[in-house]
Amino acid sequence: HGLAMLTEDRRRTGIIPVATVCENVVVANLKEYVTKLHLINNRKMRTDTVEYVDKLNIKTTDTEVRVQDLSGGNQQKVLVARWLLTNPEILLVDEPTRGIDVGAKAEIHSLITKMAGSGKAIIMASSEMPEIIGMCDRILVMHEGRLTGILNRSDATQERIMEYATNI
């Protein structure tokens, strides 16, 4: 997997609500769990899921809990676990912290920063300017579908971003 996407609308296009935490984490990487006899290695699936539940501090009583029963922040972390497990070179994150609490937001930011630090490319779309300024090395601003400005983090302010975003 060279490319992965953390979708903006996790409930409609991200999680599988009635599936378990384990099923949601491994679904994008199922081929890794098929044995030579074409059976699914449930033990390996569970082991990998537990590793990411621990690593990402996903609050759940068990990996067999349905994802719809988790908080929004923990649902988002399940999706992050899914894509981290595929080890992508490029991760697209669309509104990665929309609708989650401050603690989960900080954890998601930390995970994205770690991925970028390990050499992965992160492309983020966000409507939260403090998030953009705090997380991005370069900021591309668009207005009505057209690129209107490129800013380095050191040059980025909310005012400059708004100038480009409103095309003033």
C-alpha positions in Angstrom: 0.0 0.0 0.0 1.6 3.2 -1.1 -1.4 5.5 -0.4 -4.0 5.6 2.4 -6.8 8.0 3.2 -8.3 9.0 6.5 -11.7 10.2 5.4 -13.5 13.3 6.7 -16.8 11.5 7.3 -15.6 8.5 9.3 -19.2 7.3 10.0 -20.3 7.2 6.3 -17.1 6.4 4.5 -14.6 5.2 7.1 -15.6 2.8 9.8 -17.8 -0.3 9.4 -20.1 0.5 12.4 -21.4 -3.0 13.0 -18.0 -4.7 12.6 -15.6 -5.2 15.5 -12.6 -3.1 16.3 -10.5 -6.0 15.1 -12.4 -6.3 11.8 -12.2 -2.5 11.2 -8.4 -2.4 11.9 -7.4 -5.3 9.6 -9.9 -4.9 6.7 -7.5 -2.9 4.5 -4.8 -5.5 5.0 -6.7 -8.8 4.9 -4.3 -10.5 2.5 -1.7 -10.5 5.2 -3.9 -12.8 7.3 -4.6 -15.5 4.7 -2.6 -18.7 5.3 -1.2 -21.0 2.6 -4.3 -23.1 3.1 -6.5 -20.0 2.3 -7.7 -19.8 5.9 -7.8 -16.5 7.9 -5.2 -16.4 10.7 -7.5 -14.9 13.5 -4.7 -15.1 16.1 -2.4 -12.8 14.0 -5.4 -10.4 13.3 -6.1 -10.2 17.0 -2.4 -9.8 17.9 -1.9 -6.9 15.4 -5.1 -5.2 16.5 -4.1 -5.4 20.2 -0.7 -3.9 19.3 -2.4 -0.9 17.7 -5.1 -0.5 20.4 -2.3 -0.2 22.9 -0.1 1.9 20.7 -2.9 4.4 19.9 -4.5 4.3 23.3 -7.8 3.2 21.9 -10.3 3.0 24.7 -12.1 -0.3 24.4 -12.8 -3.2 26.7 -12.0 -5.7 23.9 -11.1 -5.9 20.2 -14.4 -7.7 19.6 -16.5 -4.6 20.6 -18.4 -3.1 17.7 -16.9 0.2 16.5 -20.2 2.0 16.7 -20.1 1.6 20.5 -16.8 3.6 20.7 -16.6 7.4 21.1 -15.9 9.5 18.0 -12.2 10.0 19.0 -11.7 6.3 19.4 -13.5 5.5 16.1 -11.0 7.9 14.5 -8.1 6.2 16.1 -9.4 2.8 14.8 -9.3 4.3 11.3 -5.7 5.6 12.0 -4.8 2.1 13.1 -6.2 0.6 9.9 -4.0 2.7 7.8 -0.9 2.6 9.9 -1.1 -1.2 9.7 -0.8 -0.9 5.9 2.4 1.1 6.3 1.6 3.6 3.5 4.2 6.0 2.1 1.6 8.7 1.7 -1.3 9.4 4.1 -4.1 11.7 3.1 -5.9 13.1 6.1 -9.2 15.0 5.5 -10.4 16.9 8.6 -8.5 14.4 10.9 -9.8 15.9 14.2 -13.3 17.1 13.3 -15.8 16.2 16.0 -13.4 14.6 18.5 -12.4 15.8 22.0 -9.3 17.8 22.8 -7.4 14.8 24.2 -8.1 12.6 21.2 -7.2 15.6 18.9 -3.8 15.9 20.6 -3.2 12.1 20.2 -4.1 12.2 16.5 -1.8 15.2 16.0 1.0 13.3 17.7 0.5 10.2 15.5 0.6 12.3 12.3 3.7 14.1 13.5 5.4 10.7 14.2 4.5 9.4 10.8 5.9 12.5 9.1 9.0 12.2 11.2 9.5 8.7 10.0 9.7 9.8 6.4 6.0 9.4 5.4 4.3 12.1 3.4 1.2 13.5 5.0 -1.3 15.6 3.0 -3.8 17.3 5.3 -7.0 19.0 4.4 -8.5 20.9 7.4 -10.8 23.9 8.0 -9.2 24.6 11.4 -6.5 27.2 10.8 -4.6 26.6 14.1 -4.4 22.9 13.1 -3.0 23.7 9.7 -0.5 26.3 11.0 0.6 24.0 13.8 0.9 20.8 11.8 1.9 21.6 8.2 5.3 22.5 6.8 3.7 24.0 3.7 0.2 25.3 3.3 -1.5 25.5 -0.1 -4.6 27.7 0.0 -7.5 27.4 -2.4 -10.4 29.7 -3.4 -13.3 28.3 -5.5 -11.3 25.3 -6.5 -8.2 27.2 -7.6 -4.8 27.4 -5.9 -4.4 31.0 -4.7 -1.3 30.8 -2.5 1.5 28.7 -1.0 2.9 29.5 2.4 5.7 28.0 4.4 4.9 27.4 8.1 7.2 30.3 9.2 5.2 32.7 6.9 1.7 31.4 7.8 -0.7 33.4 9.8 -4.5 33.2 10.0 -4.7 36.6 8.3 -2.4 35.6 5.3 -4.3 32.3 4.9 -7.6 34.2 4.9 -6.3 36.7 2.3 -5.6 33.8 -0.1 -8.8 31.9 0.9 -11.0 34.9 0.1 -8.9 35.9 -2.8 -8.6 39.5 -1.6 
